[in-house]
Amino acid sequence: MYILIDKKMPGPIYKHIYEQIKSLILSRHLKAHTKLPSKRDLAKTLDVSLNTVINAFEQLLAEGYLYSIERQGYFVEGIPEYEFTHIKATKTIPENLREKLEDRTGWISLSHMSANTENFPFKLWQKCQGEVIEKYGDELSNMPHPQGPYLLRETIADLIRSTRGVVCAPEQIIIHSSSHILLEQFLVLQNSESSRFAMENPGYARYYNLFQQYRFDVQLLPVDGHGVKIDKIDEKCNFLLITPSHQFPTGVIMPISRRIECLNWALAREDRYIIEDDYDSEFKYKTDIIPSLHSFNFNEKVIYMGTFSKTMFPGLRISYMVLPVKLLEKYRSHFHGLIQSSNALATYTLHKFIQDGHYLRHVKKMNNHYEMIREKLIDQLTSHFNDQVHVSSVPAGLHFLAYFKTKLSYEAIEEKAKQLKLEVYTLRRFTLSPINETQNDVKGILIGFANIREQELVEAILRLKQCLSL
Amino acid sequence: MYILIDKKMPGPIYKHIYEQIKSLILSRHLKAHTKLPSKRDLAKTLDVSLNTVINAFEQLLAEGYLYSIERQGYFVEGIPEYEFTHIKATKTIPENLREKLEDRTGWISLSHMSANTENFPFKLWQKCQGEVIEKYGDELSNMPHPQGPYLLRETIADLIRSTRGVVCAPEQIIIHSSSHILLEQFLVLQNSESSRFAMENPGYARYYNLFQQYRFDVQLLPVDGHGVKIDKIDEKCNFLLITPSHQFPTGVIMPISRRIECLNWALAREDRYIIEDDYDSEFKYKTDIIPSLHSFNFNEKVIYMGTFSKTMFPGLRISYMVLPVKLLEKYRSHFHGLIQSSNALATYTLHKFIQDGHYLRHVKKMNNHYEMIREKLIDQLTSHFNDQVHVSSVPAGLHFLAYFKTKLSYEAIEEKAKQLKLEVYTLRRFTLSPINETQNDVKGILIGFANIREQELVEAILRLKQCLSL
């Protein structure tokens, strides 16, 4: 057994001995069941301390390269044959999968998914988090409750009662990192044979994909100026997923008459429910907030979904779902062991942030800010595009839909936007049925205004003009 | 139309007018298409400002209770009939679903899922988070990358190369809030008809349930002193899920010979892969850390899973999976639009926390702390239970398995533990095949030592003795 000790080599000496014996074993220069020299002899030969040899031997024992027999010494383990020619993993990645650190310099965002963090009171957030660490350190050492901390659920129950008219107990609230995960859990509880969903078209494409992934039958319902056309719903459907406070993406606010039609539909059969996705209703301009559909929750027919992604920031990853008591029991028995996906520190901090009044103050401040940006953006749009634009102007939420007269295809528009560093989404993305573009010289563009600065507005319009060749 | 204005009532006056007109419409005291008095007349009659009436009317318009015709005025909308007798939601919850704010006073935890947060450097975490907010505020306003921020993935790639011998590119890393979600995504990519899994028994019950939820065929493989018995694997299996560095729950460290057997199994067929769940390998006592199976990742046959739940705290909710390039392409094309579930602030902060060296310092410090607690706990166990206990003592991880001589059933032990406020899990929970308890007077208990204080050790042992009637 030849072992080379060079005391100038980096790292502890026992590691060198360990590595060399390991290599000798793997390369079969040391055969199975060979007896190794005694620790003392080896220490002497190598001119190292006994402990150094012991450390090396112990590591080799722990990893199974050696075995020891009491009073006899250390022996080489019998290691199965294996091919030396196998390729080892490397860090090289094929060109098509390679990523770069994204450089956002020069980009302007008209995305509906962003939020403004320039105005977010991160200092207060830090302060709340500091207080939460002091107070709830113990809770942080345990796994969070599967539905999220009870404390935050209590706080959310109070919040949505006063702001959205949603009356529920904390027990009915389920917190997770996204509405997507919550809807997915809801789907897991249903039977894809007997349950049939209906949703809005245009609508939220991610949900549509989720239904398909779980092989649920989905009826796409058209949307008119009053929201989803409930009179078109198929008799077989028992779940209706809608965005009544600010239809996504058209922005339509569902009036009371259509709401009652939807509720009447749900009330007509025991297995029917409405899922209300209230994704950005906290922002309403000119008038007060529109009460949720859940506030008319007769016979507990409405499942309510809310999120803090829009009012706080998208990376917070705290959303929630309010289940009717009847469905809660089923949920609990199925998901009682599920791991909570929201960050515990963030959930406790959010609780404190709401309790201390920072949350509602921030929403109010942002409501004013967004109202200002929205108006300026619409002014700019109409003055730059004149009769080539029709803005579907419902004063609510964080985006509106604008229709432009252009012969360009959606694909061409999207491609050009990318080149011009303009982040913007077209109506194509949310049109869930096939579209015949040639029929139409009008293209819908979703204009999000949550993450655009006032001084960027003119440049955004200019890029949009270029995109549309107008 | 009778409207009562009492200026002493709380809230703005327009709200009172709005509420009363709304009620009159819903109760059909105001019939559909009735013309309302002009804004001026109503303001005069009620002795309020014109703006007050305008605000009320605008809100009613926005919600669809009224419609307006230019130069004619405001009219009541036609609202569909609905039953007034429906029951509205309340906050009352049936007894069986009711929760209380959990009171942990007096509880002692021997749970394997907890972590010690008393020693967590929250101040440094706060500091890193503050710096991250300054530096990456812009990134926080956008949706996080579906695989998690590239920055953190780079940092993780460096970390696991040096600590676990895992060689990979940041592109191959997928971050999500739990290993559970990551495995679930992996399952979604597979075909339940042609894919067959094998896992350890006893093993991680949550994974087993996940396989069943997704209707995958799972073979349960027995575990011996060298880990999973790979020679028992069914020819049809193509995925093997194992915990080679510290088998869960038995604690066995898989020696090199068994590792090579597993790799040889995977190398024998193109569609075979090993999923290595490296859930708590950062903690190793007496010797150095055992290299991961992934460090022998010939032909990219190993999928590596890691987590920060054990080294940091369980509520952090940051786990990751390293995919072979071949599987990455499939993952990307299926999940390119998926929403990242980990909190963005926490992911950036973790990046900074690791970069600044706080992470490895903390792990080292906790390794010493846990080693001390573990030894004291084993000492106490053996001195209190003598030959009634056999401790399966592998010096690694955050738990060990102890076998006690008792005639009590697992159910009785668990029930008693609850009464005595001792959080502890029995082997029953992780035994995935039916067990015949009567055959055996020995019961396995999982002893986690991550969240027990030194001064609680004796009390923990006493409660354990009571639980087991020993």
Chai-1 contact restraints between the chains, C-beta under 6 A:
chainA,res_idxA,chainB,res_idxB,connection_type,confidence,min_distance_angstrom,max_distance_angstrom,comment,restraint_id
A,E58,B,T287,contact,1.0,0.0,6.0,A-B,restraint_1
A,Q59,B,T287,contact,1.0,0.0,6.0,A-B,restraint_2
A,Q59,B,D288,contact,1.0,0.0,6.0,A-B,restraint_3
A,A62,B,T287,contact,1.0,0.0,6.0,A-B,restraint_4
A,E63,B,I256,contact,1.0,0.0,6.0,A-B,restraint_5
A,E63,B,I290,contact,1.0,0.0,6.0,A-B,restraint_6
A,G64,B,P255,contact,1.0,0.0,6.0,A-B,restraint_7
A,G64,B,I256,contact,1.0,0.0,6.0,A-B,restraint_8
A,G64,B,S257,contact,1.0,0.0,6.0,A-B,restraint_9
A,Y65,B,I256,contact,1.0,0.0,6.0,A-B,restraint_10
A,E77,B,S257,contact,1.0,0.0,6.0,A-B,restraint_11
A,I79,B,I256,contact,1.0,0.0,6.0,A-B,restraint_12
A,I79,B,S257,contact,1.0,0.0,6.0,A-B,restraint_13
A,P80,B,S257,contact,1.0,0.0,6.0,A-B,restraint_14
A,P80,B,I260,contact,1.0,0.0,6.0,A-B,restraint_15
A,P80,B,E261,contact,1.0,0.0,6.0,A-B,restraint_16
A,Y82,B,I260,contact,1.0,0.0,6.0,A-B,restraint_17
A,Y82,B,N264,contact,1.0,0.0,6.0,A-B,restraint_18
A,H86,B,F298,contact,1.0,0.0,6.0,A-B,restraint_19
A,H86,B,N299,contact,1.0,0.0,6.0,A-B,restraint_20
A,I87,B,N299,contact,1.0,0.0,6.0,A-B,restraint_21
A,A89,B,V167,contact,1.0,0.0,6.0,A-B,restraint_22
A,A89,B,N297,contact,1.0,0.0,6.0,A-B,restraint_23
A,A89,B,E300,contact,1.0,0.0,6.0,A-B,restraint_24
A,K91,B,A169,contact,1.0,0.0,6.0,A-B,restraint_25
A,I93,B,A169,contact,1.0,0.0,6.0,A-B,restraint_26
A,I93,B,E171,contact,1.0,0.0,6.0,A-B,restraint_27
A,L97,B,E171,contact,1.0,0.0,6.0,A-B,restraint_28
A,L97,B,L328,contact,1.0,0.0,6.0,A-B,restraint_29
A,E99,B,Y150,contact,1.0,0.0,6.0,A-B,restraint_30
A,E99,B,E171,contact,1.0,0.0,6.0,A-B,restraint_31
A,L101,B,Y150,contact,1.0,0.0,6.0,A-B,restraint_32
A,M113,B,M143,contact,1.0,0.0,6.0,A-B,restraint_33
A,S114,B,S141,contact,1.0,0.0,6.0,A-B,restraint_34
A,S114,B,N142,contact,1.0,0.0,6.0,A-B,restraint_35
A,A115,B,S141,contact,1.0,0.0,6.0,A-B,restraint_36
A,T117,B,G137,contact,1.0,0.0,6.0,A-B,restraint_37
A,T117,B,L140,contact,1.0,0.0,6.0,A-B,restraint_38
A,T117,B,S141,contact,1.0,0.0,6.0,A-B,restraint_39
A,F122,B,I133,contact,1.0,0.0,6.0,A-B,restraint_40
A,Q126,B,G130,contact,1.0,0.0,6.0,A-B,restraint_41
A,G130,B,Q126,contact,1.0,0.0,6.0,A-B,restraint_42
A,I133,B,F122,contact,1.0,0.0,6.0,A-B,restraint_43
A,G137,B,T117,contact,1.0,0.0,6.0,A-B,restraint_44
A,L140,B,T117,contact,1.0,0.0,6.0,A-B,restraint_45
A,L140,B,F313,contact,1.0,0.0,6.0,A-B,restraint_46
A,L140,B,G315,contact,1.0,0.0,6.0,A-B,restraint_47
A,S141,B,S114,contact,1.0,0.0,6.0,A-B,restraint_48
A,S141,B,A115,contact,1.0,0.0,6.0,A-B,restraint_49
A,S141,B,T117,contact,1.0,0.0,6.0,A-B,restraint_50
A,S141,B,N451,contact,1.0,0.0,6.0,A-B,restraint_51
A,N142,B,S114,contact,1.0,0.0,6.0,A-B,restraint_52
A,M143,B,M113,contact,1.0,0.0,6.0,A-B,restraint_53
A,M143,B,P314,contact,1.0,0.0,6.0,A-B,restraint_54
A,P144,B,G315,contact,1.0,0.0,6.0,A-B,restraint_55
A,Y150,B,E99,contact,1.0,0.0,6.0,A-B,restraint_56
A,Y150,B,L101,contact,1.0,0.0,6.0,A-B,restraint_57
A,V167,B,A89,contact,1.0,0.0,6.0,A-B,restraint_58
A,A169,B,K91,contact,1.0,0.0,6.0,A-B,restraint_59
A,A169,B,I93,contact,1.0,0.0,6.0,A-B,restraint_60
A,E171,B,I93,contact,1.0,0.0,6.0,A-B,restraint_61
A,E171,B,L97,contact,1.0,0.0,6.0,A-B,restraint_62
A,E171,B,E99,contact,1.0,0.0,6.0,A-B,restraint_63
A,S177,B,S177,contact,1.0,0.0,6.0,A-B,restraint_64
A,S177,B,S341,contact,1.0,0.0,6.0,A-B,restraint_65
A,S178,B,I339,contact,1.0,0.0,6.0,A-B,restraint_66
A,H180,B,I339,contact,1.0,0.0,6.0,A-B,restraint_67
A,P255,B,G64,contact,1.0,0.0,6.0,A-B,restraint_68
A,I256,B,E63,contact,1.0,0.0,6.0,A-B,restraint_69
A,I256,B,G64,contact,1.0,0.0,6.0,A-B,restraint_70
A,I256,B,Y65,contact,1.0,0.0,6.0,A-B,restraint_71
A,I256,B,I79,contact,1.0,0.0,6.0,A-B,restraint_72
A,S257,B,G64,contact,1.0,0.0,6.0,A-B,restraint_73
A,S257,B,E77,contact,1.0,0.0,6.0,A-B,restraint_74
A,S257,B,I79,contact,1.0,0.0,6.0,A-B,restraint_75
A,S257,B,P80,contact,1.0,0.0,6.0,A-B,restraint_76
A,I260,B,P80,contact,1.0,0.0,6.0,A-B,restraint_77
A,I260,B,Y82,contact,1.0,0.0,6.0,A-B,restraint_78
A,E261,B,P80,contact,1.0,0.0,6.0,A-B,restraint_79
A,N264,B,Y82,contact,1.0,0.0,6.0,A-B,restraint_80
A,T287,B,E58,contact,1.0,0.0,6.0,A-B,restraint_81
A,T287,B,Q59,contact,1.0,0.0,6.0,A-B,restraint_82
A,T287,B,A62,contact,1.0,0.0,6.0,A-B,restraint_83
A,D288,B,Q59,contact,1.0,0.0,6.0,A-B,restraint_84
A,I290,B,E63,contact,1.0,0.0,6.0,A-B,restraint_85
A,N297,B,A89,contact,1.0,0.0,6.0,A-B,restraint_86
A,F298,B,H86,contact,1.0,0.0,6.0,A-B,restraint_87
A,N299,B,H86,contact,1.0,0.0,6.0,A-B,restraint_88
A,N299,B,I87,contact,1.0,0.0,6.0,A-B,restraint_89
A,E300,B,A89,contact,1.0,0.0,6.0,A-B,restraint_90
A,F313,B,L140,contact,1.0,0.0,6.0,A-B,restraint_91
A,P314,B,M143,contact,1.0,0.0,6.0,A-B,restraint_92
A,G315,B,L140,contact,1.0,0.0,6.0,A-B,restraint_93
A,G315,B,P144,contact,1.0,0.0,6.0,A-B,restraint_94
A,G315,B,A344,contact,1.0,0.0,6.0,A-B,restraint_95
A,R317,B,N343,contact,1.0,0.0,6.0,A-B,restraint_96
A,L328,B,L97,contact,1.0,0.0,6.0,A-B,restraint_97
A,I339,B,S178,contact,1.0,0.0,6.0,A-B,restraint_98
A,I339,B,H180,contact,1.0,0.0,6.0,A-B,restraint_99
A,S341,B,S177,contact,1.0,0.0,6.0,A-B,restraint_100
A,S341,B,S341,contact,1.0,0.0,6.0,A-B,restraint_101
A,N343,B,R317,contact,1.0,0.0,6.0,A-B,restraint_102
A,N343,B,N343,contact,1.0,0.0,6.0,A-B,restraint_103
A,N343,B,A346,contact,1.0,0.0,6.0,A-B,restraint_104
A,A344,B,G315,contact,1.0,0.0,6.0,A-B,restraint_105
A,A346,B,N343,contact,1.0,0.0,6.0,A-B,restraint_106
A,N451,B,S141,contact,1.0,0.0,6.0,A-B,restraint_107
